[in-house]
Amino acid sequence: MEEIIDDILKAEQRAESTLEEARKKEADMRRALESEISSMLEEAHTRAQKIIEERVSLAKREAQEMYEEGVKKAEGQRKNLLEKNKGQLENVVEEIVGYIVTPEYRRK
């Protein structure tokens, strides 16, 4: 009878030992998995940050190009407007100069 009780106690100790090993392995596996997940998240974050930086840089370049094109277009329009109205501008300037240099008693 005593042998049976000893066998049962030994079996319980082996079972407890096996459970403890299983818990340690599970904890080790969990730590390894958490570390791997953390590394993967960090890598994903780094890639996402790089993509965002590239897209922002591209958007800035495109905006700068659009701005420069707009400035060139506006400059061309300004030049065309001045050329188109050059005669009228000269006439207005001559009238103003004439008004300034003409004594008041000679003005109409």
Phi and psi in degrees as GROMACS dihedral restraints (atoms count N, CA, C in turn):
[ dihedral_restraints ]
;  ai    aj    ak    al  type     phi  dphi    fc
    3     4     5     6     1   -62.4    20    10
    4     5     6     7     1   -36.4    20    10
    6     7     8     9     1   -63.2    20    10
    7     8     9    10     1   -40.3    20    10
    9    10    11    12     1   -64.9    20    10
   10    11    12    13     1   -42.7    20    10
   12    13    14    15     1   -65.1    20    10
   13    14    15    16     1   -41.8    20    10
   15    16    17    18     1   -62.2    20    10
   16    17    18    19     1   -42.0    20    10
   18    19    20    21     1   -62.2    20    10
   19    20    21    22     1   -40.9    20    10
   21    22    23    24     1   -65.8    20    10
   22    23    24    25     1   -43.6    20    10
   24    25    26    27     1   -63.5    20    10
   25    26    27    28     1   -42.6    20    10
   27    28    29    30     1   -64.1    20    10
   28    29    30    31     1   -40.7    20    10
   30    31    32    33     1   -63.3    20    10
   31    32    33    34     1   -41.4    20    10
   33    34    35    36     1   -64.4    20    10
   34    35    36    37     1   -40.1    20    10
   36    37    38    39     1   -65.0    20    10
   37    38    39    40     1   -42.4    20    10
   39    40    41    42     1   -63.4    20    10
   40    41    42    43     1   -41.6    20    10
   42    43    44    45     1   -63.6    20    10
   43    44    45    46     1   -43.7    20    10
   45    46    47    48     1   -63.2    20    10
   46    47    48    49     1   -41.9    20    10
   48    49    50    51     1   -63.1    20    10
   49    50    51    52     1   -44.0    20    10
   51    52    53    54     1   -62.9    20    10
   52    53    54    55     1   -42.1    20    10
   54    55    56    57     1   -63.7    20    10
   55    56    57    58     1   -42.0    20    10
   57    58    59    60     1   -63.0    20    10
   58    59    60    61     1   -43.5    20    10
   60    61    62    63     1   -61.3    20    10
   61    62    63    64     1   -43.0    20    10
   63    64    65    66     1   -62.6    20    10
   64    65    66    67     1   -40.6    20    10
   66    67    68    69     1   -64.3    20    10
   67    68    69    70     1   -42.4    20    10
   69    70    71    72     1   -63.9    20    10
   70    71    72    73     1   -44.3    20    10
   72    73    74    75     1   -61.9    20    10
   73    74    75    76     1   -42.5    20    10
   75    76    77    78     1   -62.9    20    10
   76    77    78    79     1   -42.7    20    10
   78    79    80    81     1   -64.2    20    10
   79    80    81    82     1   -43.2    20    10
   81    82    83    84     1   -62.3    20    10
   82    83    84    85     1   -44.3    20    10
   84    85    86    87     1   -64.5    20    10
   85    86    87    88     1   -39.8    20    10
   87    88    89    90     1   -63.6    20    10
   88    89    90    91     1   -44.8    20    10
   90    91    92    93     1   -62.0    20    10
   91    92    93    94     1   -43.5    20    10
   93    94    95    96     1   -63.1    20    10
   94    95    96    97     1   -42.4    20    10
   96    97    98    99     1   -66.3    20    10
   97    98    99   100     1   -42.4    20    10
   99   100   101   102     1   -62.9    20    10
  100   101   102   103     1   -39.6    20    10
  102   103   104   105     1   -64.1    20    10
  103   104   105   106     1   -43.0    20    10
  105   106   107   108     1   -64.8    20    10
  106   107   108   109     1   -43.2    20    10
  108   109   110   111     1   -62.7    20    10
  109   110   111   112     1   -42.2    20    10
  111   112   113   114     1   -61.2    20    10
  112   113   114   115     1   -43.2    20    10
  114   115   116   117     1   -63.3    20    10
  115   116   117   118     1   -42.5    20    10
  117   118   119   120     1   -64.7    20    10
  118   119   120   121     1   -40.9    20    10
  120   121   122   123     1   -65.2    20    10
  121   122   123   124     1   -40.9    20    10
  123   124   125   126     1   -63.7    20    10
  124   125   126   127     1   -42.9    20    10
  126   127   128   129     1   -63.6    20    10
  127   128   129   130     1   -43.2    20    10
  129   130   131   132     1   -63.4    20    10
  130   131   132   133     1   -41.2    20    10
  132   133   134   135     1   -62.6    20    10
  133   134   135   136     1   -43.1    20    10
  135   136   137   138     1   -62.6    20    10
  136   137   138   139     1   -44.8    20    10
  138   139   140   141     1   -63.5    20    10
  139   140   141   142     1   -43.2    20    10
  141   142   143   144     1   -62.7    20    10
  142   143   144   145     1   -42.5    20    10
  144   145   146   147     1   -61.3    20    10
  145   146   147   148     1   -41.8    20    10
  147   148   149   150     1   -64.2    20    10
  148   149   150   151     1   -43.2    20    10
  150   151   152   153     1   -61.7    20    10
  151   152   153   154     1   -43.7    20    10
  153   154   155   156     1   -62.4    20    10
  154   155   156   157     1   -45.3    20    10
  156   157   158   159     1   -61.2    20    10
  157   158   159   160     1   -41.4    20    10
  159   160   161   162     1   -63.9    20    10
  160   161   162   163     1   -42.9    20    10
  162   163   164   165     1   -67.3    20    10
  163   164   165   166     1   -39.9    20    10
  165   166   167   168     1   -64.4    20    10
  166   167   168   169     1   -42.4    20    10
  168   169   170   171     1   -61.6    20    10
  169   170   171   172     1   -44.2    20    10
  171   172   173   174     1   -62.1    20    10
  172   173   174   175     1   -43.9    20    10
  174   175   176   177     1   -62.4    20    10
  175   176   177   178     1   -39.1    20    10
  177   178   179   180     1   -64.4    20    10
  178   179   180   181     1   -44.0    20    10
  180   181   182   183     1   -62.1    20    10
  181   182   183   184     1   -44.5    20    10
  183   184   185   186     1   -63.2    20    10
  184   185   186   187     1   -41.8    20    10
  186   187   188   189     1   -63.2    20    10
  187   188   189   190     1   -41.2    20    10
  189   190   191   192     1   -64.0    20    10
  190   191   192   193     1   -42.3    20    10
  192   193   194   195     1   -62.7    20    10
  193   194   195   196     1   -43.4    20    10
  195   196   197   198     1   -63.2    20    10
  196   197   198   199     1   -40.9    20    10
  198   199   200   201     1   -61.1    20    10
  199   200   201   202     1   -48.2    20    10
  201   202   203   204     1   -62.5    20    10
  202   203   204   205     1   -40.0    20    10
  204   205   206   207     1   -63.0    20    10
  205   206   207   208     1   -42.0    20    10
  207   208   209   210     1   -62.7    20    10
  208   209   210   211     1   -41.2    20    10
  210   211   212   213     1   -64.2    20    10
  211   212   213   214     1   -44.2    20    10
  213   214   215   216     1   -62.1    20    10
  214   215   216   217     1   -42.8    20    10
  216   217   218   219     1   -64.0    20    10
  217   218   219   220     1   -44.2    20    10
  219   220   221   222     1   -64.7    20    10
  220   221   222   223     1   -39.7    20    10
  222   223   224   225     1   -63.5    20    10
  223   224   225   226     1   -43.2    20    10
  225   226   227   228     1   -62.7    20    10
  226   227   228   229     1   -41.3    20    10
  228   229   230   231     1   -65.5    20    10
  229   230   231   232     1   -38.8    20    10
  231   232   233   234     1   -62.8    20    10
  232   233   234   235     1   -45.2    20    10
  234   235   236   237     1   -62.8    20    10
  235   236   237   238     1   -44.4    20    10
  237   238   239   240     1   -61.2    20    10
  238   239   240   241     1   -41.7    20    10
  240   241   242   243     1   -64.5    20    10
  241   242   243   244     1   -41.8    20    10
  243   244   245   246     1   -64.7    20    10
  244   245   246   247     1   -43.3    20    10
  246   247   248   249     1   -63.7    20    10
  247   248   249   250     1   -43.1    20    10
  249   250   251   252     1   -63.9    20    10
  250   251   252   253     1   -37.8    20    10
  252   253   254   255     1  -105.9    20    10
  253   254   255   256     1    17.2    20    10
  255   256   257   258     1   -58.2    20    10
  256   257   258   259     1   -45.3    20    10
  258   259   260   261     1   -62.8    20    10
  259   260   261   262     1   -44.5    20    10
  261   262   263   264     1   -64.3    20    10
  262   263   264   265     1   -40.5    20    10
  264   265   266   267     1   -63.1    20    10
  265   266   267   268     1   -42.3    20    10
  267   268   269   270     1   -63.4    20    10
  268   269   270   271     1   -40.5    20    10
  270   271   272   273     1   -63.5    20    10
  271   272   273   274     1   -43.7    20    10
  273   274   275   276     1   -63.7    20    10
  274   275   276   277     1   -43.4    20    10
  276   277   278   279     1   -61.9    20    10
  277   278   279   280     1   -44.5    20    10
  279   280   281   282     1   -61.6    20    10
  280   281   282   283     1   -40.6    20    10
  282   283   284   285     1   -64.4    20    10
  283   284   285   286     1   -42.2    20    10
  285   286   287   288     1   -65.9    20    10
  286   287   288   289     1   -45.9    20    10
  288   289   290   291     1   -61.9    20    10
  289   290   291   292     1   -43.4    20    10
  291   292   293   294     1   -61.5    20    10
  292   293   294   295     1   -39.1    20    10
  294   295   296   297     1   -65.8    20    10
  295   296   297   298     1   -39.8    20    10
  297   298   299   300     1   -70.4    20    10
  298   299   300   301     1   -41.0    20    10
  300   301   302   303     1   -85.6    20    10
  301   302   303   304     1   -14.3    20    10
  303   304   305   306     1   -84.5    20    10
  304   305   306   307     1   128.6    20    10
  306   307   308   309     1   -61.3    20    10
  307   308   309   310     1   154.4    20    10
  309   310   311   312     1   -64.7    20    10
  310   311   312   313     1   -33.9    20    10
  312   313   314   315     1   -69.7    20    10
  313   314   315   316     1   -18.9    20    10
  315   316   317   318     1   -92.9    20    10
  316   317   318   319     1   -10.6    20    10
  318   319   320   321     1   -73.5    20    10
  319   320   321   322     1   151.9    20    10
